[in-house]
Amino acid sequence: MVDFPRLSGPRCGQTRRMYAVDAGMHSFTTPVMGIAFTVDSPLKLARYGISSTVSLVDDAFLEQMRKHHSAECGDDYVPIKKNAPNGRALRVTAYLDFLDRQVAKQMRVLRALPFEEGSDICRYFELLPPGPLRSEYEAMQATADAAEKERMQDALRGKIKAGAINANIMTKLDRDRDRKGIPLPLGDSDALSAARGFAKSTVDGSLILSAGMNPRLFAYIATLEEFRPDASGYIKKRLVLKVSDFRSADVQSKVLAKKGVWVSEYRIESGLNCGGHAFATAGLLMGPILQEFKDDRVALAEKIMVIYNKARVKAELPTFDKPLTTHLTFQGGLGTAGEQSFLMDYFQVDSTAWGSPFLLVPEATNLDEKTRSDLAACKDEDIQLSPNSPLGVPFWNFVNSGSEDARRERIATGKPGSPCPKGHVALKWDFQEIPLCRASRTYQSRELKLLEESEESIELKEKKRLSIIDPSCICHDLSGCATLEAGIDLKARPAICPGPNVVNFKKVISLDEMVGHIYGRNVAMHRPERPHVFLRELELYIEELGKQIADEAPRLAKYENNLRAGIAYYRDLATREFGDAAEAFIAKLDVLDATVPSVDAAKPATTAAAPAV
């Protein structure tokens, strides 16, 4: 396995850098994973200073989880009906407030615990990365003087900080009509009501926007005063943009700044090497993207600050003398401590997000025992970039999940399509009277009927038939892992959408093992041949280019040129920065370089004109 060199001394990112505020006390976070995998991760991780992210897609599911956990915690539960005025926003607020209360209780208990072997307060400090606080704890443990030890323990208690409770909105999931097609009240569309629910909650955290720009949502967030800074520049409700490249960060942050909204973090996410939906770039690779942020992030912040201050003047608000804080974070197939350390040191990344490997950590995420066991044993071919999302975006899918088994069973019995009990992705108006989800039985049966009546060739009909029945349920089934585990729905057939990196972790892992692996204290990965994170992403983009050439997609010359420029960048970076690891990295890079398909070679030859007679 080719890895970055492990850095040490004054260059070591983990001991030198200030982590992003929403990374808590650690240099990593657990990002949003599906609808349910991290829905209650704050109850599991925040007390150890680890931040996590809750999806706000499904308010009915959040209400189910609030009821379930309230009973377990002895917390009062007053139901909020979906059809209540402002119901979706109120449900989001109620769930986040519940998490916030419970984490606060956990922290009070933890701070009062004795510093003794096996105690959670000791575990808190022993999970920390190398740094001043970890060193202070180790010095306390080594102190023999009882009075001094007690003084040091009191000081440590005062420095304990919970991980943040963050939330995620997929910006394009923004229905503004109900299941019957009736327009919702102004401001009650899915994304807007979720943003309002987050804003009105008590949490001090970030709202992470993914899947691109939504002008209506951006304009609405600007009306929520909770996203505005106080006089010192601190923002209690921070905004994070998931971006695939520098241009996306530039464009979106300008739009928001003009409306008086500051972006507190750019989360750079690999277009192909992450779980869930895959929003591939036009061949732009992570290394060059990170380099552009490293080179230009200060200039970008200064430019955005000018626009932001103009908006504040217009709103008759005080301006700021210098740019507010904007962190840079990364997620996308990280697998080793060397990769983590190098990104933080060389590219000046403030923190990272580790997703799919945490699906194998029962102390961190929701997954029923069978699915977790199956996932730990999965092979490369079991995790596929599929057409299964009804959104029409490529989707990483575990093909042996209960949801996929159910989809195949319905097809085999001649009844393709999901019952669609929730309809969060019911966005298709092909049949006019009501919006439908492409994964629903109603939509697929109607499409298949139209196809059957068409006069197209048998071959084309079969191709279209497969495209009609490919989409599967990604709202109800993605919550199945949690509703099954909590006993809410014992008939659930869970869907799961891990990234390809999960195949490198071959067993169920404890939280201590996983965190230790991230910081290089132990190894939790069980696949020595696993390629370097940059090389694996390059492999995925080469495969994707091949598919697009076969499909005769447009503008592929730019895609190929970006790949070749990225390969040249990696060769130069490795030569300068990888030390003893450079030779092995470049050797593997050369092998991949030779497999990049040529767009020009794939074009049909032009037939020469016949000579004049």
N, C-alpha and C positions, 0 to 999 in steps of 0.2 A: 504493500500500500504506500503510495507516494503522499507525503504530508508536508505542510509548511515546516520549516525549522522551528523548534521551540525557542522563544525569545526569553531573555532573562536580564537581570540588572536594570539599569535605568531605561532600557527600551521596552520592558515588559508592559504590554497594554493593560493587563489585569491589575497591576499594582499602581499604575501611573494615572489612569484616566478616571474622570468622574463619570459615573454611569448615568444614563438617561433617567430622569426623575421617576418615570413609570416603570423602570426596571427594579424599583425597590432597592434592596441592599445587594443585589446581585448584578452581574454583567450580562444576564440573559433574562428573557421573559418566556412564558408559554403563551403563544399567540392563540387567537380564536381558531378552533378546530371544529368544523361542521356546526351544527345547531346545538348538539348536546354534549359533545365530548368534554368541553370546558365550561359547561353552564354553571356548575357549582365548584369549579376549581379554586376560586378564592377561599372557600371554606376549608380547603385542603392545603393550600399553599401559602396564603397571605401571612399566616402567623410565623412562617419561616423567612419572611422578607422577600418572598418570590411573587412577582406580579403575574396576573393572568387576565384573560379576556373572555367576556361573555357575549355570545351572539344575541342580537335583539330581533331576529327575524320572526320568531314565533311567540307571540305574547300569550297564547293559550297554553303552550308548553311551559313558559315561565311561571304562569299561574299554578299549573300542576306541581312544579318543583317547589314553589313557595309553600303550597299546602303540605307537601310531603315533608320538607325540611322543618317547617314550623312545628309539625307534630313531633318530630324527632328531638327538636331543641326546646320544646315547651314554650314556643313563642305564640302569641295570639295570632289567629288567622281569621281575617274577615274577607270573604270572597269578593272579587270585583267581576261583575258580569261583562262579557264581551260587548254586549249591546248598550252598556251604560254610556252616558255622554262622556266623551274623552276616554273611553274604556281602555283602549290599547295603550295610550300614554300612561294612564294610571297604573296599569298592570306592570309596565316596565319600571316605573318609579317604585312601586311597592316591592318588587323583587330586588332591585338594587339596594333599596333602603334596608331590606331584610339582611342581605349579605353584609352591608356596612355595619349594622348592629351586631351581628354575630361575630364578625372579625374583631370588632372593638372588644367584645366580651372575651374572645380567645386571647387577645393581647394582654388584657388585665390579668387573666389567669396565668399566662406565661411569665409575665414580669414578676409575679409573686412566687414562682417556683424556686426551690433551692437549687444551687449549683452542685448537683451530684450526678454521678454516672447514670445514664439512661433518662435523665430529665429532659423535657422538651426545650428548656432554656439553654441547656448545653448543646442540644442538637441544633438549635438556631445558629449558634456561633460556629459550630463545627461544619455546618453546611456552607459557610461563607467562603468566598474566594480569598486568595492571598491579598492582604491589604492591612491598613492600620487597625481596623476594628478586630480582625481575626488575630492580629499580633497582640493586641491589648488583652484579648481573651486568653491567649496562650501564656502571656506573662502573668496574668492572674492565677492561672492554674499552677504555674511553677512557683508562686510565692509561698513561702513557708510561714511568714508572720501572719497570725490570725487576724489582727486588727487591720493590717494593710490589705489583706485578702478581702475582708468584708467591705472596706472602703472601695476597692477596685470593683467588686461585684455590684455595689450600688451605682457606681459610675456606668458600668456596662448596662444595667437595667434601663438607665435613662437614655441610652443610645439605640435601644431596640426600636425598629421601625417596621410596620407591616408592609407587605407588598401591596401594590395598587390594584383596585378593582376597575378594570377597563372594559369597554364595550365596543362592539363592532356592528356597523351597518353596511350591508351591500347596497350601494347607492342606487342601482338599477332596479332593485326590488322595491318598487314604490307605487303599488296599486292605489288608484284614487277612486275606485269603484268597488262595491261589495260583490259577493258571490253571485248576486242576481243582476249585476250590471248597473246598479243604482249609484249615482255619484255620492261620494262621501262628503261630509261637511268640510269646508275650507280648512286646510291645515291638518286634516285627519288622514291623509294618505299614509301608507305604511312607513316610509322613511321619515317623514316629517313628525309623525306622532311618536316614533321611537326616539328621535333626537330630542323632542320635548320631554319625553319620559326620563331620558338620561339627564337632561339639564336640570330638572326639578328634583332629582334625587340628592341624597346627602353625600354621595361618594366624591372623593377628591381623586379624580382620575382622568383618563383620556377617552374620547370617542374616536374610534378608528374607522375611517371611511375607505372602503375598498370597492373595486370594480369600476372605477372611472368617475367622470364628472356628471353631476346632476344639478343643473342650474337652479331648479326649484328648491332643492334641498339646501344648496349653498346660500341662496337668498334668505331662506327661512332661518338658518342657523345664525345669520347676522342679526336677526331680531331678538335672539335669546341673550339677555344680558349676562347670563352665567358664563358665557364664553369670552367675556371681556376681562382684561387684566385689572388688578387693583393698582393703587398709586405706585407701588414698588415694581410693578411689571409681572407680578405672580398671577397665574391664571389657574383657578381651581378646576374648571372644566376645560381641558385642553383638547385641541383638535389635531389628529394625526392623519396624514395622507399616505395610503399605500400606493407606491408608484413603481413603474417598471423601468423608468429612465429619467435622466435629468430634465429633459424637455417637459415631461409630464409634471414634474414638481414645479418647474418654472411657470407653466401656463396656469395650473390650478391654484397655486399660491397667489398669483397676480389677481385672478378672479376674486378670490376670497379677500385679499387685502383691500381691493377697491370697495368691498362691502363692509370693511372694518373688522375682519376676522383674521387673527394671526394663526399661522400653522406652527405648532410647537414641535412637530417631529415629521421627518420624511422616513417612512418605512420602505426601504428598497427590497422588493420581493422578486426573486427569480421568476421569470415568466413561465418556465417549464419545470423547475426542480422544487416545486412546492405542492402540498396536497390540495385537494378541492379543485376548484376551477383553475384552468391554466390559461393565463392571458399572455401568450407568447409575444415577444418583441419581433421586429423584422431582422432577426439574427444578431441583435445587440447582446453581447455577453456581459456577465456580471463584473468581470475585472475592469474593462474599459468604462463601464457605467460608474463603478465606485471611484475610479480615477477622476472622472469628470466632477463628481461631487467633492472629492478631496481638493481638487484644484480651484473650484468655483463656488463652494458653499458660502464663503465669507462674502464674496461679491454679490451672490444671490440674496443673502440676508439683508445687505445694505440697500440693494435695489428695491426689495419688497418693503423695507421699512419706510422708504420715501413714499411709496404708494399708500401704505397703511396709515402713516401720519396725515396724509392729505384727507383720507376718509375720516379720521378722527377730528380734524379741523372742521370738516363739513358737518359732522355730527355735534360740534361744539364740545368736544372732549379734549382733555390735555394730551399733548404729544409726548414722545419719548426721545431722549437724546441719542440713544444707540439702539440697535436691533434687540428685540426680545430674544429669549433663548429659543433656539431651534436645534433639536437633536437629530442625529443621523443614526438609523438602526438598519439591521439587515436580517433577512430570513430567506432560506432557500437551500436546504440539503446539507447544512453543516453536520459534520460527523466526528471531528476530533478536536482536542484541546489546542493543537497546533493551528488549525484553521481559525478557531475562535480568537486566539491570541494575535495571530497575524492581521486579521481584519481590523482589530481594535488598534493595533500599533501602526501598521503601515497606512491603512486607509482612514484612520482617525474615526472609526465607527464607535459610537458611544455605548451601544449594547447590541446584542443579537437576540433573535427569537428562535427557539428550538421547538418544532412542532411534532411531526410524526413519531419520532422516537418516544415521546412522552405518552403515546397511546399504549405503550407497553409498561407503563408505570401506574399500577392501580391506585397508588396514593395521590396521583395527580389528576387523572382523567376518568371519565365514565366509559366503561365498556363491559358488556356482559362477559362472563368467564369464558364461554365457548368462543366467542368472536375474538377475544384477546389471545386465547390459546392458538386459534387458527392463524391469526395475524403473525404471531411469533414464529410460526412454522412456514410462513409464506415464501414463495420463490419469486424471481423476477417476473415471470409470466402471469403471476396472480395479481399484480398491480399494473393496471393498464390505463393508458390515456384513452378514454372512451368517448363515444358520442351519447352517453347515457343521460347527460343533463338536459332537462327540458328547456333550459335557457339558450341552447344551441351553441354553447361554449364547451370546448374540450374539457373533460372532467376525469381526474384520477379516481379510479374505482377499484375496490377489492372485489374481484370477480366471484369469490367464494362466500360472499356475505349472505345473510338471510334474505335481504331485500332482492339481491340478484337471483337467488334460488326461486323466490316467489314470482319474480318477473318471468323467468323461464317456464315455471309451472303454468302460469296464466296463458302464455303463448301456446304451450303444448296442448292445453285444453280448449283452445280456440277462443279464449277470452282475454286478449292482450289488454294491457293498460291497468293503471292503479285505480282503486275506488276514489282516490283524491279527496280525503276527508277534510283537508285544511285549505288547499287552494292558494297558498302563498305565491305560487309561480303560475297562477292562472292569468296569463297575460295575452293569450291569443284570441283575436276577435274574428277568426275566419268564418265562423258560423253565426256572427252578428248578435244574436239575442243575449248571450251571456259570455263573459270571458272564460276561456278554458285553458287548462294546463296541457302541454304536449304529451305529458306522461299519463294523462287520465284516460280511463276506459272510454268515456264519452267522445273525447277528441279522436282517439286512435280508431275507434269503430267507424266514425264518420269519414275520416280520411281514407280508411281501407275500402269503404263502400264506394267512394268517389274513384279511387284507383281501379277497383274492379270494373267499374263502368266505363273506364277510359279505353281508348283504342291504341294505347302504346304497345310496344313490343313486349314479349314475355320477359326478356332479359332486363329491360328498363323497369318493368313493373316489379320484378323481384328486388332490384336495387332500391326502388322507392319504398317497397313494403318493409324492408329491413330498416330503412331510415325512420319510418313511421313508428315501428315497435321498439326501437332502441331506447328512447327516453324512459327513465325510471323515476320513481318518487324520491325526491331529495329534500322534502320538508318533513312530512310525517315520518318516513322511514329513517331519516337522519336523527330523529329524536328517539328512535326505538331503543338504542343502546341504554339510554338513561331510564326510560319508562319501564323497560324490562328489568333492569337491575334494581330499580326502586319498588318493583311490584305494582306499578301503576297500570301497566298493560302487559300481561303475561303472554299475550299472543303476538307481541311485536316481532317484526322481521327486520332487524336493524340493517341499515346501510352504513357503509364506512368508506371514507375517501382519503386514505393516506397518500403521502407523496412517495416516490420510488425509493427514497432514502431508508424507509422503514425496513427494507429487506436486509439491511446490514446489521440489524440488532435482532438476535435470534432467540431471545428468551424474555420472559416477564422479568422486569427490572425493578428494584427498590428505588425509592426517591434518593436515598444516600448514594447508591451506585450511579444513578444517572447524573446527579449534580457533580459527584466526584469525577465522573468521566469528562464532563464539560470543562472542569478545571485541571484535568491531567493528574488527579490523585490515584485513579485506577482506570481500567479499561472495561467498558460495558459492551463494546462492539465485538461481534464474533464473525467478522468477515475480512480476513487479512487482504484479500484481493480487491476490496472496495476502492474504486478510483477516487482521486482527489476531487473535492467539491467543484472546482473549476472545470476539470476534465469531464466529470459526469454531466454537468450542464451542457458542455460542448457536444458530447455524445447525443444528448437529447435533441439539441438543435440540428445536428447533422441528420438525425432520423427524421425530424420534422421537415427539413428542406427536401429530403427524398420524397416524402409523402406529397408535399405541395407541388413538386415537379410532376409527379405521377398524375395529380389532379389538374395539372395545367393552370395553376394559380397565377395571377398577374404579379408584376413587379418583383420577380424573384432574383433579378440581377443585383438589386440593392441588398437583399437577404444574403446572397452568397458573398458579396463584397464585405458586408459587416462581419460575417463569420471569419473570412480570411484576415481582415484587419484585427479581429480579436485574437486570432491565433498568433499573429505577429507580435501583438502586445504581450501575450503570455510568455512568448519565447524571450522577449527582452526583459520582462519582469523577473522571470526565473533566473536568468543569467546574472542580473544585478542583485537580487534579494534572497534567493533560496539557498545559497551556500552549498553545502554538501548534497542537498536534496535536488539541486538543479538538474543534474545529469539524468536522473531517472524520470523526472517530470518532463523534460524536453524530449526524451526518447518516446514516452507515451504520447506526448503532444504531436510528434512527427507522424506516428502511426495514425492518429485521428485526422491529421491534416491530409493524409493521402486518401482518406475516405470521403472527403467533402465532394458531393456530386457537382459537376459543372452544369450550370444552367444552359450555357451555349451548346454544350455537347448533347443535351437532351432535346434541343430543338430539331424538328424535322428538317432535313436538307432541302434547300430551295432548288426546285427543278430548273435546269438551264433552259433558256428560250431556244426553240428550234430554229435552225438557220433558215434564212429566207431562200426560197426556191427561185 
